[in-house]
Amino acid sequence: MASVVGSRSRRLTDRQWALIAPLLPSNEGRRGHPFGDDRRVVDGMIYRFRTSTPWRDIPREEFGPWQTIWKRHRRYASDGTWDRVLQALLAQADAAG
């Protein structure tokens, strides 16, 4: 299967992921399914917003089930995760000049 390519759908670099990964919550110790590959899910969210594709049209082979991506995005938006990620990244950028 061909990989999704192009500037509008590119994935996070390893450096970008290294900045974001520690800021994401874990579901360790919670009931239910353990979180799958966080990077794959976040890449799916980025793909969706960069391409303006409907959630249901996110390529499953590349990013996993659209439902997982949508649910995780909704959870991160409602629990303040995205706000905390943004604030941390802005603080790191300010510190770096």
C-alpha positions as a Markdown table, in Angstrom:
| # | Residue | x | y | z |
|---|---|---|---|---|
| 1 | Met | 0.0 | 0.0 | 0.0 |
| 2 | Ala | 1.4 | 3.4 | -1.0 |
| 3 | Ser | 2.1 | 5.8 | 1.9 |
| 4 | Val | 0.2 | 9.1 | 2.2 |
| 5 | Val | 2.6 | 11.8 | 0.8 |
| 6 | Gly | 2.5 | 15.5 | 0.0 |
| 7 | Ser | 2.9 | 18.7 | 1.9 |
| 8 | Arg | -0.8 | 18.8 | 2.9 |
| 9 | Ser | -0.7 | 15.4 | 4.4 |
| 10 | Arg | 2.8 | 14.9 | 5.7 |
| 11 | Arg | 3.3 | 13.4 | 9.1 |
| 12 | Leu | 5.1 | 14.6 | 12.2 |
| 13 | Thr | 8.9 | 14.4 | 12.0 |
| 14 | Asp | 10.7 | 12.5 | 14.8 |
| 15 | Arg | 11.8 | 15.8 | 16.3 |
| 16 | Gln | 8.2 | 17.1 | 16.3 |
| 17 | Trp | 6.9 | 13.9 | 17.8 |
| 18 | Ala | 9.6 | 14.0 | 20.6 |
| 19 | Leu | 8.2 | 17.4 | 21.7 |
| 20 | Ile | 4.6 | 16.3 | 21.7 |
| 21 | Ala | 4.7 | 12.7 | 22.9 |
| 22 | Pro | 5.5 | 13.4 | 26.6 |
| 23 | Leu | 2.7 | 15.9 | 26.8 |
| 24 | Leu | -0.1 | 13.4 | 25.8 |
| 25 | Pro | -2.0 | 11.6 | 28.5 |
| 26 | Ser | -1.8 | 7.9 | 29.1 |
| 27 | Asn | -4.7 | 5.7 | 29.9 |
| 28 | Glu | -2.5 | 3.4 | 32.0 |
| 29 | Gly | -4.4 | 2.2 | 35.0 |
| 30 | Arg | -7.8 | 3.0 | 33.4 |
| 31 | Arg | -10.4 | 0.5 | 32.4 |
| 32 | Gly | -11.0 | -0.3 | 28.8 |
| 33 | His | -8.7 | -0.8 | 25.9 |
| 34 | Pro | -5.1 | 0.5 | 26.3 |
| 35 | Phe | -4.3 | 3.3 | 23.9 |
| 36 | Gly | -2.8 | 2.2 | 20.6 |
| 37 | Asp | 0.0 | 3.9 | 18.8 |
| 38 | Asp | -0.4 | 7.6 | 19.8 |
| 39 | Arg | 1.8 | 8.8 | 17.0 |
| 40 | Arg | -0.3 | 7.1 | 14.4 |
| 41 | Val | -3.5 | 8.6 | 15.9 |
| 42 | Val | -2.1 | 12.1 | 16.1 |
| 43 | Asp | -0.8 | 11.8 | 12.5 |
| 44 | Gly | -4.4 | 10.8 | 11.5 |
| 45 | Met | -5.7 | 13.9 | 13.2 |
| 46 | Ile | -3.1 | 16.1 | 11.4 |
| 47 | Tyr | -4.0 | 14.4 | 8.1 |
| 48 | Arg | -7.7 | 15.1 | 8.6 |
| 49 | Phe | -7.2 | 18.8 | 9.3 |
| 50 | Arg | -4.6 | 19.3 | 6.6 |
| 51 | Thr | -6.7 | 17.7 | 3.9 |
| 52 | Ser | -10.1 | 18.8 | 5.2 |
| 53 | Thr | -11.3 | 15.2 | 4.6 |
| 54 | Pro | -14.3 | 13.9 | 6.6 |
| 55 | Trp | -13.4 | 11.8 | 9.6 |
| 56 | Arg | -14.8 | 8.7 | 7.9 |
| 57 | Asp | -12.4 | 9.1 | 4.9 |
| 58 | Ile | -9.2 | 9.0 | 6.9 |
| 59 | Pro | -7.1 | 6.2 | 5.3 |
| 60 | Arg | -7.5 | 3.3 | 7.8 |
| 61 | Glu | -4.3 | 1.5 | 6.4 |
| 62 | Glu | -2.2 | 4.6 | 7.3 |
| 63 | Phe | -3.8 | 5.8 | 10.5 |
| 64 | Gly | -6.1 | 3.2 | 11.9 |
| 65 | Pro | -9.9 | 3.4 | 12.5 |
| 66 | Trp | -11.4 | 6.8 | 12.0 |
| 67 | Gln | -13.4 | 6.3 | 15.1 |
| 68 | Thr | -10.3 | 6.0 | 17.3 |
| 69 | Ile | -8.8 | 9.1 | 15.8 |
| 70 | Trp | -12.1 | 11.0 | 16.3 |
| 71 | Lys | -12.6 | 9.8 | 19.8 |
| 72 | Arg | -9.1 | 10.6 | 20.9 |
| 73 | His | -9.3 | 14.1 | 19.3 |
| 74 | Arg | -12.6 | 14.7 | 21.0 |
| 75 | Arg | -11.1 | 13.6 | 24.4 |
| 76 | Tyr | -8.0 | 15.7 | 24.0 |
| 77 | Ala | -10.1 | 18.8 | 23.1 |
| 78 | Ser | -12.5 | 18.4 | 25.9 |
| 79 | Asp | -10.0 | 17.5 | 28.7 |
| 80 | Gly | -7.6 | 20.4 | 27.8 |
| 81 | Thr | -4.8 | 18.2 | 26.4 |
| 82 | Trp | -4.5 | 20.3 | 23.2 |
| 83 | Asp | -4.4 | 23.5 | 25.3 |
| 84 | Arg | -1.7 | 22.2 | 27.5 |
| 85 | Val | 0.3 | 20.9 | 24.4 |
| 86 | Leu | 0.0 | 24.3 | 22.8 |
| 87 | Gln | 1.1 | 26.2 | 25.9 |
| 88 | Ala | 4.1 | 23.9 | 26.4 |
| 89 | Leu | 5.2 | 24.2 | 22.8 |
| 90 | Leu | 4.9 | 28.0 | 23.0 |
| 91 | Ala | 6.9 | 28.1 | 26.2 |
| 92 | Gln | 9.6 | 25.9 | 24.6 |
| 93 | Ala | 9.7 | 28.1 | 21.5 |
| 94 | Asp | 9.9 | 31.3 | 23.7 |
| 95 | Ala | 12.7 | 29.8 | 25.7 |
| 96 | Ala | 14.6 | 28.9 | 22.5 |
| 97 | Gly | 14.2 | 32.4 | 21.2 |
